[in-house]
Amino acid sequence: MRVEVDAEKCQGHNRCFALAPELFDVDDYGTAIVIGDGTVPPELADKARLAAANCPEFAITVTE
């Protein structure tokens, strides 16, 4: 599983960071970024899906 953030869609609500700080961080402008290469460990799969479901801008893509 992988996660990606579309920086053009992200409006800086940072719900993903609040829900899954192991997977997301915030840059100097408040835009969410993926930690590492976007690979999601199996134990964090539910958090990745939760973060994507809670993004009001639909900026997070989860690929199984």
Secondary structure, 3 states (H helix, E strand, C coil): CEEEECCCCCCCCCHHHHHCCCCEEECCCCCEEECCCCECCHHHHHHHHHHHHCCCCCCEEEEC
